[in-house]
């Protein structure tokens, strides 16, 4: 999480929000509230999209190692989009891919699941020089990782290693013991985390996180909570960096504990993933600092996605607060596989945010 200097991505990616000046200091940003839970009914975080080189390698990797399922595929010109989910075992049959089964697609664009969208450009699998960017290599850091939670990190990592998975970090390596990072076939990092004891899941894995680095938490938290209805569940502060955990909670979710010490345990027992925003202290003061969006060379991470009950209303609200929207070519690239209406907003760090009609 060390600080580094990055090339500016351009002023078109920097968003100044008129309301951000009224937000409370970052150490006391508000957490989950009833109003946020109600808002989550109308707009929810539903996806993370990554570019992949070879679906014949990546799809089996996620299926065999993490129990994911291809719930939908969509061809768009020279690309195929694979929509993968990790449902609970009892619900797995509901997400079996069937192009004539509308209920499957409805679940994809609802609050009932959070999917991983893998984007394959036809022919890339034969390009010996193509390597997608993980988002974790200087000076082009930005996107960090996805994560799966398990009951026993050590046992799950032993099985992953036996299955041939490559590791960036094993559970007993480095300063932070008891967690691991696996590398997927394209070099994206996958964190393996321990769930809260007594979570009650029989499944070995659940998709539990997407992590992105942010420059200024005040702006990013305002964007994701104030405009996209997410709830800030908890924060963790360290000497030189801080972590912010957000989610789109449903109104019937368990109440967030009032004890700060128990809030992170609450996060670790959720089935649906949280959005982890990593803030390296001091970046907000550096005018020349910017993270890499993944949609300029080197390519890699593509976007996160939200589903809205009223796309027009959501976008009007974003535009009212000065949020910029992506250029036509990026909208067409991201939205080509999505049936129905779509918009692509740009968050405060330049990351693409896909918004689809539920």
C-alpha distance (Angstrom), angle and dihedral (degrees) to the residues before:
residue distance angle dihedral
X1 . . .
X2 3.81 . .
X3 3.80 119.6 .
X4 3.78 120.4 -102.8
X5 3.78 139.8 174.3
X6 3.81 117.7 -108.3
X7 3.80 134.8 -171.0
X8 3.79 114.1 -103.7
X9 3.79 113.3 -103.1
X10 3.78 92.1 -150.0
X11 3.76 135.0 -89.4
X12 3.79 92.3 -88.7
X13 3.81 88.0 75.7
X14 3.78 96.9 49.5
X15 3.80 115.2 91.0
X16 3.78 124.0 -163.2
X17 3.79 112.1 -159.3
X18 3.78 117.6 -154.1
X19 3.77 91.5 -149.1
X20 3.81 97.8 49.7
X21 3.80 93.7 85.7
X22 3.79 90.6 66.6
X23 3.80 94.1 54.1
X24 3.79 117.9 111.3
X25 3.82 119.9 -108.3
X26 3.79 113.6 -71.9
X27 3.79 94.0 -109.9
X28 3.79 91.1 60.6
X29 3.80 102.5 36.5
X30 3.80 110.0 150.1
X31 3.78 119.7 -98.6
X32 3.79 133.3 -150.6
X33 3.79 116.0 -24.8
X34 3.79 137.2 174.7
X35 3.80 91.3 -108.4
X36 3.80 91.1 54.5
X37 3.81 91.0 49.4
X38 3.79 90.7 51.7
X39 3.80 90.4 48.7
X40 3.80 89.1 52.0
X41 3.80 88.0 68.2
X42 3.80 90.4 66.4
X43 3.82 99.7 40.9
X44 3.79 128.7 20.4
X45 3.77 138.2 177.9
X46 3.81 106.0 -114.7
X47 3.81 113.1 161.1
X48 3.79 155.5 26.8
X49 3.82 119.8 -154.9
X50 3.82 126.9 -154.4
X51 3.79 131.6 176.2
X52 3.80 115.1 -121.9
X53 3.80 132.6 -166.1
X54 3.81 102.6 -148.6
X55 3.83 123.5 18.2
X56 3.81 90.9 -168.2
X57 3.79 86.3 67.0
X58 3.82 103.3 31.2
X59 3.82 99.2 45.7
X60 3.84 95.1 53.3
X61 3.82 89.4 44.0
X62 3.81 92.0 60.3
X63 3.81 94.4 37.3
X64 3.80 98.3 49.4
X65 3.79 99.2 36.2
X66 3.81 102.6 37.1
X67 3.80 106.1 20.6
X68 3.80 94.5 -114.5
X69 3.80 122.0 158.1
X70 3.79 132.6 -150.4
X71 3.79 101.8 -120.4
X72 3.81 95.9 174.7
X73 3.80 141.4 0.8
X74 3.77 125.6 -161.2
X75 3.80 129.4 -171.7
X76 3.80 117.7 -148.6
X77 3.77 116.5 176.5
X78 3.79 107.6 -66.9
X79 3.81 94.9 -3.5
X80 3.80 140.1 71.1
X81 3.80 121.3 -155.0
X82 3.82 118.0 -152.2
X83 3.81 115.9 -159.9
X84 3.81 109.5 -155.9
X85 3.79 127.2 -173.7
X86 3.79 135.8 -176.0
X87 3.82 101.9 -146.8
X88 3.75 124.9 177.8
X89 3.80 109.3 -87.3
X90 3.80 92.7 -111.0
X91 3.82 90.1 56.7
X92 3.80 98.3 41.2
X93 3.82 94.8 103.6
X94 3.81 90.2 57.6
X95 3.80 89.8 63.5
X96 3.80 98.4 47.1
X97 3.78 108.2 130.9
X98 3.79 113.3 -102.2
X99 3.83 118.4 154.6
X100 3.82 88.7 -154.3
X101 3.80 94.2 51.7
X102 3.84 109.4 90.7
X103 3.84 94.5 -179.5
X104 3.81 89.5 68.1
X105 3.79 91.7 56.3
X106 3.79 91.7 45.0
X107 3.80 89.5 56.8
X108 3.80 91.0 50.6
X109 3.80 92.0 58.3
X110 3.79 97.3 41.9
X111 3.78 138.3 74.2
X112 3.80 90.6 -94.2
X113 3.80 95.5 89.0
X114 3.78 144.7 6.5
X115 3.78 114.9 -135.7
X116 3.78 138.7 -159.0
X117 3.81 111.8 -131.7
X118 3.81 113.7 -155.3
X119 3.82 115.0 -165.1
X120 3.80 119.0 -156.2
X121 3.79 122.9 -169.9
X122 3.78 107.5 -149.7
X123 3.79 112.6 -109.2
X124 3.79 95.5 18.2
X125 3.80 90.4 110.2
X126 3.82 89.6 70.2
X127 3.81 95.5 47.7
X128 3.80 105.0 104.0
X129 3.80 91.7 -169.2
X130 3.81 96.7 52.3
X131 3.78 117.2 105.3
X132 3.79 122.1 160.6
X133 3.79 119.7 -136.4
X134 3.80 118.0 -110.8
X135 3.81 93.4 -154.2
X136 3.80 91.1 -121.3
X137 3.80 102.7 90.2
X138 3.80 122.7 94.2
X139 2.94 131.6 -85.3
X140 3.83 92.9 18.1
X141 3.78 103.0 52.2
X142 3.79 121.4 148.1
X143 3.79 120.9 112.2
X144 3.80 109.3 53.7
X145 3.79 114.8 -172.3
X146 3.76 150.2 -59.1
X147 3.81 119.7 -115.3
X148 3.78 142.6 -150.1
X149 3.80 122.8 -156.2
X150 3.81 123.5 -142.0
X151 3.78 139.6 176.6
X152 3.82 94.3 -121.4
X153 3.82 117.3 26.2
X154 3.80 94.2 -171.6
X155 3.81 95.7 50.2
X156 3.80 93.4 45.0
X157 3.80 91.6 48.4
X158 3.80 90.8 50.9
X159 3.80 88.9 55.2
X160 3.80 91.8 46.1
X161 3.79 91.4 50.3
X162 3.80 91.2 48.3
X163 3.81 88.4 52.2
X164 3.81 90.0 55.8
X165 3.81 100.8 -101.5
X166 3.81 116.1 157.0
X167 3.81 119.2 -130.4
X168 3.78 131.6 -143.6
X169 3.80 88.2 -172.7
X170 3.80 130.7 3.8
X171 3.84 120.9 -146.2
X172 3.80 95.5 -98.1
X173 3.78 96.8 42.2
X174 3.80 126.7 95.7
X175 3.79 128.7 8.1
X176 3.80 96.3 -59.0
X177 3.80 107.6 69.1
X178 3.78 124.7 -165.2
X179 3.80 98.5 37.6
X180 3.78 131.7 81.6
X181 3.79 142.9 -164.2
X182 3.79 120.0 -140.1
X183 3.80 121.7 -167.0
X184 3.79 118.0 -131.8
X185 3.85 119.9 -144.7
X186 3.83 91.4 -85.1
X187 3.79 94.4 46.7
X188 3.82 97.1 -103.1
X189 3.79 112.4 149.3
X190 3.80 119.7 -114.7
X191 3.80 115.5 -167.9
X192 3.81 118.0 -147.6
X193 3.81 109.9 -150.4
X194 3.77 135.7 -178.3
X195 3.79 116.7 -115.1
X196 3.76 123.1 -133.5
X197 3.80 110.2 -85.1
X198 3.78 112.3 -96.4
X199 3.80 96.6 22.2
X200 3.78 88.0 143.3
X201 3.82 98.5 -134.5
X202 3.79 117.0 140.9
X203 3.81 91.7 -170.7
X204 3.79 114.3 97.7
X205 3.82 93.2 -137.8
X206 3.77 139.4 28.9
X207 3.80 125.1 179.9
X208 3.79 99.1 -112.1
X209 3.83 113.2 165.0
X210 3.76 149.9 20.3
X211 3.81 113.7 -164.5
X212 3.81 126.5 -158.4
X213 3.79 129.1 171.7
X214 3.80 117.6 -122.5
X215 3.79 133.0 -163.3
X216 3.82 100.8 -150.1
X217 3.82 120.7 20.4
X218 3.80 93.9 -162.7
X219 3.80 91.3 61.9
X220 3.80 96.2 38.8
X221 3.80 95.6 47.0
X222 3.81 90.2 47.5
X223 3.81 89.8 51.5
X224 3.80 97.5 48.6
X225 3.80 99.2 37.2
X226 3.80 102.9 29.7
X227 3.80 97.2 41.4
X228 3.81 106.8 21.1
X229 3.80 99.9 37.3
X230 3.80 99.5 -119.4
X231 3.80 121.5 148.3
X232 3.79 122.7 -129.0
X233 3.80 100.6 -132.5
X234 3.78 101.4 -179.1
X235 3.79 145.4 -31.6
X236 3.79 132.3 -136.6
X237 3.81 118.4 -155.6
X238 3.80 124.3 -158.9
X239 3.81 132.0 174.6
X240 3.80 96.7 -85.1
X241 3.80 106.1 8.9
X242 3.81 141.9 34.5
X243 3.80 133.1 -151.1
X244 3.80 124.3 -144.8
X245 3.81 119.4 -164.6
X246 3.82 118.3 -156.8
X247 3.81 133.7 175.6
X248 3.78 143.0 174.5
X249 3.79 98.8 -119.6
X250 3.77 123.8 -168.2
X251 3.83 119.1 -128.7
X252 3.81 90.6 -109.1
X253 3.82 93.5 55.0
X254 3.79 117.5 123.2
X255 3.81 111.1 -89.7
X256 3.78 116.4 -96.9
X257 3.83 111.1 -106.9
X258 3.79 115.1 -106.9
X259 3.81 90.8 -141.8
X260 3.82 107.7 89.6
X261 3.80 90.5 -148.8
X262 3.81 90.6 61.0
X263 3.81 98.1 45.8
X264 3.81 94.7 82.5
X265 3.79 89.8 49.9
X266 3.82 86.8 53.6
X267 3.80 89.3 54.1
X268 3.81 91.9 50.8
X269 3.80 93.9 54.0
X270 3.81 96.6 53.6
X271 3.80 117.7 110.9
X272 3.81 96.2 -152.1
X273 3.80 117.1 64.2
X274 3.77 128.7 -98.6
X275 3.80 126.9 -140.0
X276 3.81 108.4 -118.8
X277 3.80 114.2 -158.0
X278 3.81 114.4 -164.5
X279 3.81 117.7 -154.5
X280 3.79 120.2 -167.5
X281 3.80 105.8 -154.1
X282 3.77 115.8 -110.0
X283 3.81 99.1 22.7
X284 3.81 90.8 106.5
X285 3.82 89.3 64.2
X286 3.80 95.3 53.3
X287 3.81 110.9 89.1
X288 3.81 91.2 -167.3
X289 3.80 95.8 51.7
X290 3.80 122.9 104.6
X291 3.78 137.4 153.9
X292 3.80 124.5 -125.6
X293 3.81 114.8 -103.2
X294 3.80 97.0 -154.2
X295 3.80 91.1 -126.5
X296 3.80 95.2 90.7
X297 3.79 125.3 57.5
X298 2.93 119.4 -34.0
X299 3.82 91.5 46.1
X300 3.79 122.9 -155.0
X301 3.81 126.2 112.5
X302 3.81 110.5 48.6
X303 3.82 112.4 -174.8
X304 3.75 150.6 -49.0
X305 3.79 117.3 -117.3
X306 3.81 139.6 -142.1
X307 3.81 131.0 -166.6
X308 3.82 117.2 -142.8
X309 3.78 131.5 -166.2
X310 3.80 88.4 -145.7
X311 3.80 113.3 27.1
X312 3.79 94.6 -179.5
X313 3.80 92.8 52.4
X314 3.80 92.7 46.2
X315 3.80 93.1 50.4
X316 3.80 92.7 45.3
X317 3.80 88.6 55.1
X318 3.81 91.6 49.7
X319 3.80 93.0 48.6
X320 3.80 91.2 47.1
X321 3.81 88.1 60.9
X322 3.78 94.0 48.2
X323 3.80 99.5 -100.7
X324 3.79 112.8 161.2
X325 3.80 122.1 -134.7
X326 3.80 128.7 -141.8
X327 3.78 124.9 -94.1
X328 3.81 118.2 -98.3
X329 3.81 96.4 -101.1
X330 3.81 93.6 55.6
X331 3.82 91.7 45.2
X332 3.79 89.8 52.4
X333 3.82 91.6 47.1
X334 3.80 93.8 50.3
X335 3.78 98.6 36.4
X336 3.79 101.4 41.2
X337 3.80 92.4 95.4
X338 3.79 95.9 45.6
X339 3.78 120.0 92.5
X340 3.78 112.1 -140.6
X341 3.77 132.8 11.3
X342 3.79 123.2 -12.0
X343 3.80 139.0 172.1
X344 3.81 129.7 -175.5
X345 3.79 118.2 -145.3
X346 3.81 125.1 -170.0
X347 3.80 115.8 -128.9
X348 3.86 123.8 -143.5
X349 3.83 91.6 -85.9
X350 3.80 96.3 46.8
X351 3.80 96.3 -101.7
X352 3.82 115.0 145.5
X353 3.81 115.5 -114.6
X354 3.80 114.4 -162.8
X355 3.81 115.0 -152.4
X356 3.81 118.3 -168.3
X357 3.78 132.5 -178.6
X358 3.80 111.0 -103.7
